[in-house]
Amino acid sequence: CPMKTDNELCFALSLAQKAGKLASGDQGVWDTLKKKGRARYVLIAADASPRTVEKIRHWCDTEKIPYGMALDRIRLGSAIGKAPRAAVVLLDDGFRKMMGL
């Protein structure tokens, strides 16, 4: 199914956060990516720095983790009740499907 609207994405992200199925923040993202089989999908903010995007894409390509870009850092952070975020990692396929990713 196609990727959801921004509002639907934000709602699904907030549910994933509440369910403990989301990692965010620099440390949280990298710690999760380094654990084999943990990351189900990486959502990168559309306005993340080119360096951050490159690092995450390289890691995802190497580890065969699907990823995409949506929202901006402020919206990504506020959807999960946090400060702006450059990326979040979904830890559950159910939430990934809910988001149409």
C-alpha positions as a Markdown table, in Angstrom:
| # | Residue | x | y | z |
|---|---|---|---|---|
| 1 | Cys | 0.0 | 0.0 | 0.0 |
| 2 | Pro | 1.2 | 3.5 | -0.6 |
| 3 | Met | 3.0 | 5.6 | 2.0 |
| 4 | Lys | 0.4 | 7.3 | 4.2 |
| 5 | Thr | -0.2 | 11.1 | 4.5 |
| 6 | Asp | 2.0 | 13.1 | 6.8 |
| 7 | Asn | -0.7 | 13.1 | 9.5 |
| 8 | Glu | -1.2 | 9.3 | 9.2 |
| 9 | Leu | 2.5 | 8.8 | 9.4 |
| 10 | Cys | 2.8 | 11.0 | 12.5 |
| 11 | Phe | -0.1 | 9.1 | 14.2 |
| 12 | Ala | 1.5 | 5.7 | 13.4 |
| 13 | Leu | 4.9 | 6.9 | 14.6 |
| 14 | Ser | 3.4 | 8.1 | 17.9 |
| 15 | Leu | 1.7 | 4.7 | 18.4 |
| 16 | Ala | 5.0 | 2.9 | 17.6 |
| 17 | Gln | 6.8 | 5.2 | 20.2 |
| 18 | Lys | 4.2 | 4.4 | 22.9 |
| 19 | Ala | 4.5 | 0.7 | 22.1 |
| 20 | Gly | 8.3 | 0.8 | 22.5 |
| 21 | Lys | 8.8 | -0.2 | 18.8 |
| 22 | Leu | 10.8 | 2.8 | 17.8 |
| 23 | Ala | 14.4 | 3.9 | 18.3 |
| 24 | Ser | 15.4 | 7.6 | 17.8 |
| 25 | Gly | 18.1 | 10.0 | 18.6 |
| 26 | Asp | 21.7 | 9.6 | 17.3 |
| 27 | Gln | 22.7 | 7.0 | 19.9 |
| 28 | Gly | 19.4 | 5.1 | 19.7 |
| 29 | Val | 19.5 | 4.9 | 15.9 |
| 30 | Trp | 23.1 | 3.7 | 15.7 |
| 31 | Asp | 22.8 | 1.3 | 18.6 |
| 32 | Thr | 19.8 | -0.3 | 16.9 |
| 33 | Leu | 21.3 | -0.4 | 13.4 |
| 34 | Lys | 24.3 | -2.3 | 14.8 |
| 35 | Lys | 22.1 | -5.0 | 16.3 |
| 36 | Lys | 21.6 | -7.6 | 13.5 |
| 37 | Gly | 17.9 | -8.2 | 12.7 |
| 38 | Arg | 16.6 | -5.4 | 15.0 |
| 39 | Ala | 15.8 | -2.6 | 12.5 |
| 40 | Arg | 12.8 | -3.1 | 10.3 |
| 41 | Tyr | 12.8 | 0.2 | 8.6 |
| 42 | Val | 14.6 | 3.5 | 8.9 |
| 43 | Leu | 12.7 | 6.7 | 8.3 |
| 44 | Ile | 15.0 | 9.7 | 7.6 |
| 45 | Ala | 13.8 | 13.3 | 7.9 |
| 46 | Ala | 13.6 | 15.0 | 4.5 |
| 47 | Asp | 15.7 | 17.9 | 5.8 |
| 48 | Ala | 18.4 | 15.7 | 7.5 |
| 49 | Ser | 22.0 | 16.8 | 6.8 |
| 50 | Pro | 23.5 | 15.2 | 3.6 |
| 51 | Arg | 26.2 | 13.7 | 5.8 |
| 52 | Thr | 23.7 | 12.0 | 8.1 |
| 53 | Val | 21.6 | 10.8 | 5.1 |
| 54 | Glu | 24.8 | 9.3 | 3.5 |
| 55 | Lys | 25.9 | 7.5 | 6.7 |
| 56 | Ile | 22.4 | 6.0 | 7.3 |
| 57 | Arg | 21.9 | 5.0 | 3.6 |
| 58 | His | 25.3 | 3.4 | 3.5 |
| 59 | Trp | 24.6 | 1.4 | 6.7 |
| 60 | Cys | 21.1 | 0.4 | 5.5 |
| 61 | Asp | 22.4 | -0.7 | 2.0 |
| 62 | Thr | 25.2 | -2.7 | 3.6 |
| 63 | Glu | 22.8 | -4.4 | 6.1 |
| 64 | Lys | 19.9 | -4.7 | 3.7 |
| 65 | Ile | 17.6 | -2.6 | 5.8 |
| 66 | Pro | 14.8 | -0.7 | 4.0 |
| 67 | Tyr | 14.7 | 3.0 | 4.4 |
| 68 | Gly | 12.9 | 6.1 | 3.1 |
| 69 | Met | 12.6 | 9.8 | 3.6 |
| 70 | Ala | 9.6 | 11.7 | 4.9 |
| 71 | Leu | 8.5 | 14.6 | 7.1 |
| 72 | Asp | 11.1 | 17.1 | 8.4 |
| 73 | Arg | 13.2 | 16.9 | 11.6 |
| 74 | Ile | 10.8 | 19.0 | 13.7 |
| 75 | Arg | 7.7 | 17.0 | 12.6 |
| 76 | Leu | 9.5 | 13.7 | 13.0 |
| 77 | Gly | 10.5 | 14.6 | 16.6 |
| 78 | Ser | 7.1 | 16.1 | 17.6 |
| 79 | Ala | 5.3 | 13.0 | 16.3 |
| 80 | Ile | 7.0 | 10.9 | 18.9 |
| 81 | Gly | 7.0 | 13.6 | 21.7 |
| 82 | Lys | 10.7 | 14.4 | 21.3 |
| 83 | Ala | 13.1 | 17.1 | 20.2 |
| 84 | Pro | 13.7 | 17.3 | 16.4 |
| 85 | Arg | 15.0 | 14.0 | 15.0 |
| 86 | Ala | 17.0 | 13.3 | 11.8 |
| 87 | Ala | 15.9 | 9.7 | 11.7 |
| 88 | Val | 13.9 | 7.0 | 13.5 |
| 89 | Val | 14.1 | 3.2 | 13.3 |
| 90 | Leu | 11.1 | 1.0 | 13.4 |
| 91 | Leu | 11.5 | -2.2 | 15.2 |
| 92 | Asp | 8.3 | -3.9 | 14.2 |
| 93 | Asp | 6.9 | -4.9 | 10.8 |
| 94 | Gly | 3.3 | -4.3 | 11.9 |
| 95 | Phe | 3.9 | -0.6 | 12.4 |
| 96 | Arg | 5.9 | -0.5 | 9.1 |
| 97 | Lys | 2.9 | -1.9 | 7.3 |
| 98 | Met | 0.6 | 0.5 | 9.1 |
| 99 | Met | 2.6 | 3.4 | 7.6 |
| 100 | Gly | 2.5 | 1.9 | 4.1 |
| 101 | Leu | 6.3 | 1.5 | 4.0 |
